[in-house]
Structures are given as structure tokens and as C-alpha cells.
Amino acid sequence: MAQTKKETNTKQEKRRLKTGTKLGIAALALAVGTVMLWFHLARQVNLPDDRTLFVIVFLCAAALGVTAYVKGTSILGAIPPAFAMVIGLFLPFTIAISPQELEAGKVIQVGDTIPHFTALDDQGATFDSASLNGHLVLIKFFRAHW
């Protein structure tokens, strides 16, 4: 049997992604791309002091996820915007609850004597700062948001 033009158009419309689904995929791509950049910079210990741009991009990904639902998604198309919203709200939330501020008087300056401490090294063995006495040492402590 020959299909009418209307039936053919209806089938083609069903195969096309809904606008919300497309927005949801874009939101997830934005969120994942920003996460990848964040962790790349964290591995290099090179996160910017001003993280405002990261917060804006993550919030945009979350807002784009919400917009995807408003525009309408398919059943499977609802998954990407959900992940985008979770990812997009996670970093701003962690930044909001854990500000990194330096306490005046507790900052170690170049040339200062290192305070005594013990910690586990990357092999799981106990490290004692006293073993560094008499050596020039650069110690960089790093704490990222996650």
C-alpha cells in the first residue's frame, strides 16, 4: 500500500529528536567538557584563583538542562539534561560550602622553617618532616573542590 504524504511526514517527525532532547544533549556536553577541563587543571595543580567563569559555565549547563525539560524531551532524551543539572550544580555547591581562605599568621612564607608534621606518603609509609632538616625543600599543599 502506498503511504500518504501525511503519514510519511508523521513518521519522519517521530524519528527526529525533540528540541528539548537536543538541548539536553548540549547541556550534558557542556557540563562534561567543563568537568574534564576542571580535572585537567586540577591534575596540573593549576586551578585559577578566581573560579567565577567555571561557576557560570556549570550553572549555564544546569539552566540548559532545565530548559530542555521545558521544551520537551523524549523518554530517553530526559536522561542527559538530568545529568547536566546534577553536574552543573555540584561544583557551585562545593565552592559555596567550602571556601578556601588563608588564616592570617598561619601562612608559611618562603624561607620560613617548616612546621613539624607527619603524614602518609604516596606509598602508604609515614613521612616525618624532621627528615627534611638541613635540606632546601619546596612543599606545595593542594586542595581542590570536589
N, C-alpha and C positions, 0 to 999 in steps of 0.2 A: 504494500500500500504506500502511496505517496504521502509524505508529510506536508502539512500546510506550512506556510511561511511563519505563522504564529507559533506553531508547535516547535519549529526549529529554533526560533528566537528564544522561546522559553527554556529549551534545553541548554542553549549557549549561556543564558543568564545564570542558570543553576551551576554551570561549570566555572564561571568567573568568581574570583574572590570578592567578598563583600568589602566595602570601603573600610569598615572597622577592622576587619581581619588584616588588611594591608597596613593600616595604621598600627595595629598591634605588633605586627612583624617588624615594622620600622622602629617602634618603641623598644622592642627587645634587642634589636641590633644596636641601637644607640646605647642602651644600658650595658650590654655585654662588651661592646667596644670600649666604653669608658672604664669598666671594671678591668679589662685587660691592660689598658694604659695605666691605671692606678697600681696594679700589682707589678707591672713592669718597672714603674718608677720606684715602688717600694723595694723591689729586689735590688735596685741600684742605690738604695738609700738616698733618693733624690726627689722626694715628695716636696712640692712647693710649700713655702710657709703660709701663703695665702691660698686657701683651698676653695675660695668662693666660686671659681669657674667650675670646679668639679661638682660642687653642691648644686649650682644652677643646671648643669647638664643632667645630673641624676634626677632632679625634680622635674625637668622637662620630659625625661623618659617616663616618669610616673604619670605626669599630666597627659602625655600622649597615649599612655595605656588607658587612662580613664576616658579620653576622647574616643578611643577605639570602641569601648563599650557603648558609649552614647550613639555613635554612628551605626552600630550593629555589627555583630560578628557571627560567624558560623559556630557550631558547637566546638569543633577543633580549633577554630580561629580565636576562641576565648582564652586559650592557654598562653600564647605569647604575651598579651597585654597583662595578664595576671603576674607572670614572672617579671615583666618590666616594672610593674608597680612595686613589687617586693624589693627588687634590686634597687630601683630608683629611690626608695625611701630608706633603705638600710644605711647607706653611708651618711646622709644628712642626720639621721637619728644617732648614729655612733659619734659623730662630731659634736652634736648637741649635748650628749650626756657625758662626754669625756674630754673636756677642754685640756689642752696641754699648755700649762702655764709654768713658768720658771719662778721659783721662790727666791726672792732677793736674799743674798747672803749664803745661799746653798749652791750657787753656781760655781763650778770649778773653772778657773781661768788657766790659760796657757802658762806653764812654769810653776803652778801650784803643786804641792805634794799630794799625791793620790791618797784618798782616804782608804783605810783598811776595809776590805770586803772579801768574802768568799762566795763562789758561785760554781755551778756546773759548767764545764766546757762542752764543746760540740761532741766530744767522745763520751760524755757522762761522768768524767773524772772531776774531782773537786779542784778548783783553781783558787789559789790564795794570792791576793795582791801583794803580799810581802815578798813573794818570789821575784817581783819586778824591781826591788830595791837596787839602786846603782845603775839602772838602765834607763835610757830615754824610751818612752813609750807613748804611743798615740792610742787612746781608747775612745771609741765613739759608741755611745749608747743610743739605741734607736727603738722607738715605739710607734708603730703605725696604728691607724684606726681600723679595726675590724672586729 
